[in-house]
Amino acid sequence: MNKKPDELPNAELLSRAEVKHNEYKHQAAALPDIDSDAQRLVHELEVHQIELEMQNEELKQVRVELETALRQYTHLYEFAPVGYLNLSNDGTILKINLKGAKLLGGEQGDLIKRRFGSFLADQSLSAFNSFMRQVFTGQQNKQCEVMLKKNSDDSVWLHIEASRKPECKQGRICHTAIVDITARKETEEKLNYLSSHDMLTGLYNRTFFSAEMARLERGRSFPLSLAVADVDKLKKVNDQHGHPAGDALLKRVAEILTIAFRTEDVIARIGGDEFAVLLPHTDTDVAKALLSRVQQAIQENNSAHADELVSLSIGVSTANEPRLLSAVFKEADEHMYAEKESRKNAS
């Protein structure tokens, strides 16, 4: 029964128990005469009992503190502004907080045991499945972006971050956080659109047109034709009726070109009154047919706007074999100016 001080589980607790025992000792009745070993044994038993009682009180206090901390954690988890989930390795939802349920559009109880992938748009399933494989084969946090199935005309995008739960048997569960990034994605799409499109007409801009010209030049789009169009008398319209009238005329030109050319053609406004069109897989005969469609679209548009007629000077050049499209553009531009000069001379 005799223990050395360094063998005790908690020397500080033992010291406190000794103090408490001494406080009790002067209140207790004197023991009968017994030998010193028995007295020492009684003393140790009394101190040990006090020590156990004090440990019990401390354990009760620790339990209260843990329960308080658990309530705080549960509150933070449930009402966090971020969606939190536990997912199994096959994407089954094992646990989800209120924000997560709101993002997925359901009640917490109804979402448990459902596959997270069932809430995703078809185009995001491949990315999500690849993401889950990486989560359960790696050690670091993984991230991806997915789109939810549409319940309306608006798309909802989520950023997902997850890490495998190492303490679980075979690591079959991952902690997952989801955040709504729809506003960010919309901003990115707007910026991307503005970087490649002309704000007035909605057609592609010169930067995008030049990039497409370089891409097609390296590809297998030959024969390829390129058309350049210039709006006749735009300056006169601006001078006589103001720039709003000129802008309206440019928008009509964009509408005409969009109607006349095909979906795969790259139509761009490359300058103030200048437009250009890339026509992949288009030989000379097809290019001429498309220019006839442009003239027909001009006539139909002018019939609805007799007060201000659209007139275009158009030049086209065709590359039957791969070659520099900058040279093809120059040829089409020269043909366009030749047509413009012939119109001036005819008038």
C-alpha positions in Angstrom: 0.0 0.0 0.0 2.9 2.4 0.5 3.5 4.5 -2.6 6.4 6.7 -3.4 5.5 10.3 -4.4 6.7 9.8 -8.0 4.5 6.8 -8.4 1.3 8.7 -7.7 -0.9 9.6 -10.7 -1.2 13.2 -9.6 1.2 14.6 -7.0 -0.7 17.9 -6.8 -4.0 16.2 -6.2 -2.3 14.0 -3.4 -0.9 17.1 -1.8 -4.4 18.7 -1.7 -5.8 15.6 -0.3 -3.2 15.6 2.5 -4.2 19.2 3.4 -7.9 18.3 3.4 -7.2 15.2 5.6 -5.3 17.4 8.1 -8.4 19.7 8.2 -10.6 16.7 9.0 -8.1 15.1 11.4 -8.5 17.5 14.3 -12.3 17.0 14.1 -12.2 13.2 14.3 -12.2 11.2 17.5 -8.9 9.7 18.7 -8.3 6.2 17.5 -7.5 3.4 19.9 -3.9 2.7 20.6 -2.6 0.8 17.5 0.8 0.2 16.2 2.5 2.7 13.9 2.1 0.5 10.7 -1.6 0.3 11.2 -1.9 4.0 11.9 0.1 4.7 8.7 -2.2 2.4 6.7 -5.3 4.1 8.1 -3.8 7.5 7.2 -3.1 6.4 3.6 -6.6 4.9 3.2 -8.2 8.1 4.5 -6.0 10.3 2.2 -6.8 8.0 -0.8 -10.5 8.2 -0.1 -10.3 12.0 -0.1 -8.2 11.9 -3.2 -10.9 9.8 -5.0 -13.6 12.2 -3.9 -11.7 15.2 -5.2 -11.1 13.4 -8.5 -14.8 12.6 -8.8 -15.6 16.3 -8.3 -13.1 17.3 -10.9 -14.5 14.7 -13.4 -18.0 16.1 -12.8 -16.6 19.6 -13.6 -14.9 18.4 -16.7 -18.1 16.7 -17.9 -20.0 19.9 -17.4 -17.4 21.9 -19.4 -17.4 19.2 -22.2 -21.2 19.3 -22.4 -21.1 23.1 -22.6 -18.5 23.0 -25.3 -20.5 20.3 -27.2 -23.6 22.5 -27.2 -21.5 25.5 -28.5 -19.9 23.3 -31.2 -23.3 22.0 -32.2 -24.8 25.5 -32.4 -21.8 26.7 -34.5 -22.0 23.6 -36.8 -25.8 23.9 -37.3 -26.0 27.6 -37.9 -22.7 28.2 -39.7 -22.9 30.3 -42.9 -21.1 27.5 -44.7 -22.6 24.1 -45.6 -21.0 21.3 -43.8 -21.4 17.6 -44.7 -20.0 14.2 -44.0 -19.9 12.1 -47.1 -19.1 8.4 -47.5 -16.7 7.4 -50.3 -19.6 6.8 -52.7 -20.9 10.3 -52.1 -23.7 9.3 -49.7 -24.7 12.1 -47.3 -24.2 10.9 -43.7 -24.5 14.3 -41.9 -25.4 17.8 -43.0 -26.0 21.1 -41.3 -28.8 23.6 -41.9 -26.9 25.7 -44.5 -26.0 22.6 -46.4 -29.6 21.5 -46.5 -30.7 25.0 -47.7 -28.1 25.0 -50.5 -29.3 21.6 -51.7 -33.0 22.6 -51.3 -34.2 20.0 -48.8 -34.7 19.2 -45.2 -31.9 17.7 -43.2 -33.7 14.5 -42.4 -34.7 14.0 -46.0 -31.2 14.4 -47.3 -29.5 11.8 -45.1 -28.5 8.7 -47.1 -29.0 10.4 -50.4 -26.2 10.7 -53.0 -24.7 14.2 -53.2 -24.3 13.6 -57.0 -28.1 13.3 -57.4 -28.3 17.1 -56.8 -25.7 18.0 -59.5 -26.2 19.0 -63.1 -25.2 16.3 -65.6 -22.2 18.4 -66.8 -20.8 18.4 -63.3 -21.0 14.7 -62.5 -17.7 13.7 -64.1 -15.8 16.5 -62.3 -17.4 15.6 -58.9 -16.7 11.8 -59.3 -13.0 12.6 -60.1 -12.9 14.9 -57.1 -14.2 12.2 -54.8 -11.6 9.7 -56.0 -8.8 12.2 -55.3 -10.2 12.9 -51.8 -10.1 9.3 -50.8 -6.7 8.5 -52.3 -4.9 11.6 -51.2 -3.9 13.2 -47.9 -4.5 16.9 -48.6 -7.7 19.0 -49.0 -9.2 18.8 -52.5 -11.4 21.4 -54.2 -13.8 21.6 -57.1 -16.6 23.6 -58.5 -20.0 22.1 -59.5 -23.3 23.2 -60.7 -26.6 22.1 -59.1 -29.5 20.9 -61.2 -31.7 23.8 -62.4 -35.0 24.3 -60.7 -35.4 27.6 -62.6 -33.7 29.5 -65.4 -30.9 30.5 -63.0 -27.8 28.3 -62.4 -26.5 27.7 -58.9 -22.7 27.0 -58.5 -21.0 25.5 -55.5 -17.4 25.5 -54.4 -16.6 22.2 -52.6 -13.7 21.5 -50.4 -13.2 18.1 -48.7 -10.6 16.0 -46.8 -10.6 12.4 -45.8 -11.4 11.8 -42.1 -8.2 9.9 -41.1 -9.5 8.6 -37.7 -12.3 6.6 -39.4 -11.7 3.0 -40.3 -10.1 2.8 -43.7 -10.8 6.5 -44.2 -14.3 5.9 -45.7 -15.7 9.3 -44.6 -14.7 12.8 -45.7 -15.5 16.2 -44.1 -16.9 18.5 -46.8 -17.7 22.2 -46.9 -19.9 23.8 -49.7 -20.2 27.5 -50.5 -22.5 29.2 -53.0 -20.3 30.9 -55.6 -23.0 31.7 -58.1 -22.4 35.5 -57.9 -18.7 35.0 -58.5 -19.3 32.7 -61.5 -21.7 35.2 -63.0 -19.2 38.0 -62.6 -16.5 35.8 -64.2 -18.8 35.0 -67.1 -19.6 38.7 -67.6 -15.9 39.6 -67.6 -15.1 36.8 -70.0 -17.9 38.0 -72.3 -16.8 41.6 -72.2 -13.2 40.5 -72.9 -14.3 38.8 -76.2 -17.3 40.7 -77.4 -18.1 44.1 -78.7 -20.4 45.9 -76.2 -22.4 47.8 -78.8 -23.3 45.0 -81.3 -22.8 41.8 -79.2 -20.6 40.4 -81.9 -17.0 39.2 -81.2 -14.4 41.9 -80.9 -11.1 42.3 -82.7 -9.1 40.6 -79.9 -11.2 37.4 -80.1 -11.2 37.5 -83.9 -7.4 37.7 -84.0 -7.1 34.8 -81.6 -9.5 32.7 -83.6 -7.6 33.5 -86.8 -4.4 32.2 -85.2 -6.2 29.1 -84.0 -7.8 28.2 -87.3 -4.6 28.9 -89.1 -3.0 26.0 -87.2 -6.0 23.7 -87.6 -7.8 21.7 -90.2 -10.4 24.2 -91.3 -9.2 24.6 -94.9 -10.5 25.5 -97.3 -11.3 28.7 -95.3 -12.7 31.9 -96.5 -12.6 35.3 -94.9 -14.9 38.2 -95.5 -14.4 41.9 -94.6 -17.3 44.3 -94.6 -17.4 48.1 -94.3 -20.5 50.2 -93.5 -21.0 52.8 -96.2 -21.7 56.4 -95.2 -21.6 55.8 -91.4 -19.8 59.1 -90.9 -22.5 60.9 -92.8 -25.2 59.3 -90.6 -23.3 60.3 -87.4 -22.8 63.9 -88.7 -26.4 64.4 -89.8 -28.3 62.4 -87.2 -25.9 62.0 -84.3 -24.0 59.0 -82.9 -27.1 57.3 -81.5 -28.4 56.9 -85.1 -25.0 55.6 -86.1 -25.0 53.1 -83.3 -28.5 51.9 -84.3 -27.2 51.4 -87.9 -24.3 49.3 -86.6 -26.6 47.2 -84.6 -28.7 46.6 -87.7 -25.6 45.5 -89.6 -24.7 43.0 -86.8 -28.3 41.6 -87.0 -28.0 41.2 -90.8 -24.7 39.4 -90.6 -25.9 37.1 -87.8 -28.9 36.1 -89.9 -26.9 35.6 -93.1 -24.0 33.6 -91.8 -23.9 30.2 -90.1 -23.6 29.3 -86.4 -20.0 28.1 -86.9 -18.8 31.3 -88.6 -16.9 33.8 -86.5 -18.5 37.2 -86.9 -16.8 40.2 -85.4 -16.8 44.0 -85.3 -13.1 44.8 -85.7 -13.3 48.6 -85.9 -15.6 51.5 -85.9 -17.5 50.7 -89.1 -15.6 47.5 -90.1 -16.7 43.9 -89.7 -15.0 40.6 -90.5 -16.2 37.0 -90.7 -14.1 33.8 -90.6 -15.7 31.0 -92.6 -14.1 27.6 -91.8 -14.5 24.7 -94.3 -15.8 27.2 -96.9 -14.5 27.3 -100.5 -15.1 30.1 -103.0 -18.5 28.9 -104.3 -19.9 28.5 -100.8 -18.5 32.0 -99.8 -20.2 33.6 -102.8 -23.5 31.9 -101.8 -23.2 33.3 -98.3 -22.5 36.8 -99.6 -25.7 36.5 -101.7 -27.5 35.7 -98.4 -26.1 38.9 -96.9 -27.5 41.0 -99.8 -30.9 39.4 -99.3 -30.8 40.0 -95.5 -29.9 43.7 -96.3 -32.9 44.1 -98.6 -35.2 42.6 -96.0 -33.9 44.8 -93.2 -34.1 47.9 -95.4 -37.7 47.2 -96.2 -38.5 47.7 -92.5 -36.2 50.8 -92.2 -36.9 52.9 -95.3 -35.8 56.1 -93.5 -32.1 54.9 -93.1 -30.8 52.2 -95.5 -28.0 49.9 -94.7 -25.3 49.6 -97.4 -22.2 47.4 -97.1 -19.0 47.1 -99.1 -17.8 43.5 -98.8 -14.6 41.7 -99.9 -13.8 38.0 -99.6 -10.8 35.9 -100.1 -10.4 32.1 -99.8 -7.4 29.9 -98.7 -7.8 26.4 -100.2 -4.7 25.2 -98.5 -3.1 26.1 -95.1 -1.4 29.5 -95.2 -1.1 32.7 -93.2 -4.6 34.1 -92.6 -3.2 37.6 -92.2 -2.4 37.5 -95.9 -6.0 36.2 -96.6 -7.4 39.1 -94.5 -5.3 41.6 -96.5 -6.7 40.3 -99.8 -10.2 40.4 -98.5 -9.7 43.9 -97.2 -8.3 45.0 -100.6 -11.3 43.5 -102.4 -13.6 45.4 -100.0 -12.0 48.7 -100.7 -12.1 48.0 -104.5 -15.9 47.4 -104.2 -16.3 50.6 -102.2 -14.4 52.7 -104.8 -16.5 51.2 -107.6 -19.6 52.2 -105.8 -18.4 55.8 -105.4 -17.5 56.0 -109.1 -20.9 54.6 -110.0 -22.7 57.2 -107.9 
